[in-house]
Structures are given as C-alpha cells and as structure tokens.
Amino acid sequence: ERKIVHDAVAAAGLKSESEGDEPNRYVVVVP
C-alpha cells in the first residue's frame, strides 16, 4: 500500500519517505 502512495506522491512532483517500524510504517510527504 505504501508503494502506491509513494508513486502517487511522485507523480504529483513531490517527495515522500517511509518512517516507523513494521507493521506500523507510514508515509511522510517531504516539503
């Protein structure tokens, strides 16, 4: 699921990172 979010964020011209530890990782959009 995070991969889909990362791809959508990248398509919008923004940068994202994953943070946290499994199974509670989450996506952060970087300004």
PDB file with SEQRES, HELIX, SHEET and CRYST1 records, atoms N, CA, C and O in Angstrom:
SEQRES   1 A   31  GLU ARG LYS ILE VAL HIS ASP ALA VAL ALA ALA ALA GLY          
SEQRES   2 A   31  LEU LYS SER GLU SER GLU GLY ASP GLU PRO ASN ARG TYR          
SEQRES   3 A   31  VAL VAL VAL VAL PRO                                          
HELIX    1 AA1 ARG A    2  ALA A   11  1                                  10    
SHEET    1 AA1 2 LYS A  15  GLU A  19  0                                        
SHEET    2 AA1 2 TYR A  26  VAL A  30 -1                                        
CRYST1    1.000    1.000    1.000  90.00  90.00  90.00 P 1           1          
ATOM      1  N   GLU A   1       0.819  -1.191   0.000  1.00  0.00           N  
ATOM      2  CA  GLU A   1       0.000   0.000   0.000  1.00  0.00           C  
ATOM      3  C   GLU A   1       0.865   1.258   0.000  1.00  0.00           C  
ATOM      4  O   GLU A   1       0.537   2.234  -0.675  1.00  0.00           O  
ATOM      5  N   ARG A   2       1.969   1.246   0.751  1.00  0.00           N  
ATOM      6  CA  ARG A   2       2.823   2.442   0.776  1.00  0.00           C  
ATOM      7  C   ARG A   2       3.410   2.714  -0.596  1.00  0.00           C  
ATOM      8  O   ARG A   2       3.581   3.872  -0.975  1.00  0.00           O  
ATOM      9  N   LYS A   3       3.721   1.665  -1.346  1.00  0.00           N  
ATOM     10  CA  LYS A   3       4.293   1.844  -2.691  1.00  0.00           C  
ATOM     11  C   LYS A   3       3.339   2.634  -3.572  1.00  0.00           C  
ATOM     12  O   LYS A   3       3.771   3.500  -4.332  1.00  0.00           O  
ATOM     13  N   ILE A   4       2.058   2.347  -3.479  1.00  0.00           N  
ATOM     14  CA  ILE A   4       1.057   3.070  -4.268  1.00  0.00           C  
ATOM     15  C   ILE A   4       1.046   4.539  -3.877  1.00  0.00           C  
ATOM     16  O   ILE A   4       0.980   5.416  -4.739  1.00  0.00           O  
ATOM     17  N   VAL A   5       1.110   4.809  -2.573  1.00  0.00           N  
ATOM     18  CA  VAL A   5       1.118   6.201  -2.105  1.00  0.00           C  
ATOM     19  C   VAL A   5       2.385   6.904  -2.570  1.00  0.00           C  
ATOM     20  O   VAL A   5       2.321   8.042  -3.037  1.00  0.00           O  
ATOM     21  N   HIS A   6       3.549   6.241  -2.450  1.00  0.00           N  
ATOM     22  CA  HIS A   6       4.805   6.840  -2.911  1.00  0.00           C  
ATOM     23  C   HIS A   6       4.720   7.179  -4.398  1.00  0.00           C  
ATOM     24  O   HIS A   6       5.151   8.255  -4.812  1.00  0.00           O  
ATOM     25  N   ASP A   7       4.171   6.275  -5.199  1.00  0.00           N  
ATOM     26  CA  ASP A   7       4.050   6.510  -6.640  1.00  0.00           C  
ATOM     27  C   ASP A   7       3.128   7.687  -6.928  1.00  0.00           C  
ATOM     28  O   ASP A   7       3.424   8.498  -7.805  1.00  0.00           O  
ATOM     29  N   ALA A   8       2.013   7.795  -6.204  1.00  0.00           N  
ATOM     30  CA  ALA A   8       1.071   8.898  -6.414  1.00  0.00           C  
ATOM     31  C   ALA A   8       1.711  10.225  -6.018  1.00  0.00           C  
ATOM     32  O   ALA A   8       1.532  11.231  -6.705  1.00  0.00           O  
ATOM     33  N   VAL A   9       2.449  10.231  -4.925  1.00  0.00           N  
ATOM     34  CA  VAL A   9       3.124  11.453  -4.478  1.00  0.00           C  
ATOM     35  C   VAL A   9       4.178  11.867  -5.507  1.00  0.00           C  
ATOM     36  O   VAL A   9       4.294  13.047  -5.835  1.00  0.00           O  
ATOM     37  N   ALA A  10       4.939  10.903  -6.013  1.00  0.00           N  
ATOM     38  CA  ALA A  10       5.963  11.198  -7.016  1.00  0.00           C  
ATOM     39  C   ALA A  10       5.333  11.733  -8.296  1.00  0.00           C  
ATOM     40  O   ALA A  10       5.888  12.633  -8.927  1.00  0.00           O  
ATOM     41  N   ALA A  11       4.190  11.196  -8.685  1.00  0.00           N  
ATOM     42  CA  ALA A  11       3.502  11.658  -9.892  1.00  0.00           C  
ATOM     43  C   ALA A  11       3.047  13.104  -9.739  1.00  0.00           C  
ATOM     44  O   ALA A  11       2.914  13.825 -10.728  1.00  0.00           O  
ATOM     45  N   ALA A  12       2.809  13.528  -8.499  1.00  0.00           N  
ATOM     46  CA  ALA A  12       2.402  14.908  -8.236  1.00  0.00           C  
ATOM     47  C   ALA A  12       3.615  15.834  -8.132  1.00  0.00           C  
ATOM     48  O   ALA A  12       3.468  17.034  -7.897  1.00  0.00           O  
ATOM     49  N   GLY A  13       4.814  15.271  -8.308  1.00  0.00           N  
ATOM     50  CA  GLY A  13       6.027  16.075  -8.278  1.00  0.00           C  
ATOM     51  C   GLY A  13       6.563  16.331  -6.881  1.00  0.00           C  
ATOM     52  O   GLY A  13       7.356  17.250  -6.680  1.00  0.00           O  
ATOM     53  N   LEU A  14       6.139  15.532  -5.916  1.00  0.00           N  
ATOM     54  CA  LEU A  14       6.590  15.694  -4.538  1.00  0.00           C  
ATOM     55  C   LEU A  14       7.466  14.520  -4.133  1.00  0.00           C  
ATOM     56  O   LEU A  14       7.599  13.547  -4.875  1.00  0.00           O  
ATOM     57  N   LYS A  15       8.059  14.617  -2.954  1.00  0.00           N  
ATOM     58  CA  LYS A  15       8.925  13.553  -2.441  1.00  0.00           C  
ATOM     59  C   LYS A  15       8.294  12.972  -1.186  1.00  0.00           C  
ATOM     60  O   LYS A  15       7.668  13.685  -0.402  1.00  0.00           O  
ATOM     61  N   SER A  16       8.466  11.672  -1.007  1.00  0.00           N  
ATOM     62  CA  SER A  16       7.924  11.020   0.185  1.00  0.00           C  
ATOM     63  C   SER A  16       8.951  10.048   0.744  1.00  0.00           C  
ATOM     64  O   SER A  16       9.851   9.591   0.040  1.00  0.00           O  
ATOM     65  N   GLU A  17       8.793   9.745   2.025  1.00  0.00           N  
ATOM     66  CA  GLU A  17       9.659   8.788   2.699  1.00  0.00           C  
ATOM     67  C   GLU A  17       8.797   7.885   3.562  1.00  0.00           C  
ATOM     68  O   GLU A  17       7.711   8.275   3.990  1.00  0.00           O  
ATOM     69  N   SER A  18       9.283   6.676   3.817  1.00  0.00           N  
ATOM     70  CA  SER A  18       8.620   5.785   4.770  1.00  0.00           C  
ATOM     71  C   SER A  18       9.336   5.899   6.102  1.00  0.00           C  
ATOM     72  O   SER A  18      10.565   5.945   6.153  1.00  0.00           O  
ATOM     73  N   GLU A  19       8.569   5.944   7.175  1.00  0.00           N  
ATOM     74  CA  GLU A  19       9.142   6.001   8.515  1.00  0.00           C  
ATOM     75  C   GLU A  19       8.439   5.001   9.408  1.00  0.00           C  
ATOM     76  O   GLU A  19       7.379   4.480   9.063  1.00  0.00           O  
ATOM     77  N   GLY A  20       9.036   4.737  10.554  1.00  0.00           N  
ATOM     78  CA  GLY A  20       8.445   3.807  11.507  1.00  0.00           C  
ATOM     79  C   GLY A  20       8.946   2.396  11.284  1.00  0.00           C  
ATOM     80  O   GLY A  20       9.761   2.142  10.398  1.00  0.00           O  
ATOM     81  N   ASP A  21       8.450   1.488  12.099  1.00  0.00           N  
ATOM     82  CA  ASP A  21       8.842   0.083  12.044  1.00  0.00           C  
ATOM     83  C   ASP A  21       7.639  -0.770  11.691  1.00  0.00           C  
ATOM     84  O   ASP A  21       6.513  -0.474  12.091  1.00  0.00           O  
ATOM     85  N   GLU A  22       7.890  -1.844  10.930  1.00  0.00           N  
ATOM     86  CA  GLU A  22       6.813  -2.778  10.597  1.00  0.00           C  
ATOM     87  C   GLU A  22       6.206  -3.319  11.878  1.00  0.00           C  
ATOM     88  O   GLU A  22       6.952  -3.536  12.833  1.00  0.00           O  
ATOM     89  N   PRO A  23       4.927  -3.546  11.962  1.00  0.00           N  
ATOM     90  CA  PRO A  23       3.946  -3.352  10.883  1.00  0.00           C  
ATOM     91  C   PRO A  23       3.320  -1.960  10.889  1.00  0.00           C  
ATOM     92  O   PRO A  23       2.253  -1.758  10.309  1.00  0.00           O  
ATOM     93  N   ASN A  24       3.975  -1.005  11.539  1.00  0.00           N  
ATOM     94  CA  ASN A  24       3.387   0.329  11.682  1.00  0.00           C  
ATOM     95  C   ASN A  24       4.135   1.396  10.886  1.00  0.00           C  
ATOM     96  O   ASN A  24       4.262   2.535  11.336  1.00  0.00           O  
ATOM     97  N   ARG A  25       4.631   1.026   9.702  1.00  0.00           N  
ATOM     98  CA  ARG A  25       5.307   2.021   8.863  1.00  0.00           C  
ATOM     99  C   ARG A  25       4.274   2.937   8.237  1.00  0.00           C  
ATOM    100  O   ARG A  25       3.120   2.559   8.035  1.00  0.00           O  
ATOM    101  N   TYR A  26       4.714   4.157   7.933  1.00  0.00           N  
ATOM    102  CA  TYR A  26       3.795   5.132   7.359  1.00  0.00           C  
ATOM    103  C   TYR A  26       4.562   6.033   6.403  1.00  0.00           C  
ATOM    104  O   TYR A  26       5.790   6.097   6.446  1.00  0.00           O  
ATOM    105  N   VAL A  27       3.832   6.726   5.542  1.00  0.00           N  
ATOM    106  CA  VAL A  27       4.415   7.597   4.527  1.00  0.00           C  
ATOM    107  C   VAL A  27       4.410   9.028   5.037  1.00  0.00           C  
ATOM    108  O   VAL A  27       3.421   9.500   5.598  1.00  0.00           O  
ATOM    109  N   VAL A  28       5.540   9.715   4.832  1.00  0.00           N  
ATOM    110  CA  VAL A  28       5.652  11.129   5.169  1.00  0.00           C  
ATOM    111  C   VAL A  28       5.952  11.867   3.874  1.00  0.00           C  
ATOM    112  O   VAL A  28       6.892  11.512   3.163  1.00  0.00           O  
ATOM    113  N   VAL A  29       5.158  12.899   3.558  1.00  0.00           N  
ATOM    114  CA  VAL A  29       5.414  13.733   2.383  1.00  0.00           C  
ATOM    115  C   VAL A  29       6.381  14.827   2.814  1.00  0.00           C  
ATOM    116  O   VAL A  29       6.121  15.558   3.769  1.00  0.00           O  
ATOM    117  N   VAL A  30       7.504  14.932   2.099  1.00  0.00           N  
ATOM    118  CA  VAL A  30       8.556  15.888   2.439  1.00  0.00           C  
ATOM    119  C   VAL A  30       8.328  17.170   1.645  1.00  0.00           C  
ATOM    120  O   VAL A  30       8.108  17.125   0.435  1.00  0.00           O  
ATOM    121  N   PRO A  31       8.382  18.325   2.334  1.00  0.00           N  
ATOM    122  CA  PRO A  31       8.177  19.600   1.610  1.00  0.00           C  
ATOM    123  C   PRO A  31       9.311  19.898   0.635  1.00  0.00           C  
ATOM    124  O   PRO A  31       9.287  20.924  -0.044  1.00  0.00           O  
TER     125      PRO A  31                                                      
END                                                                             
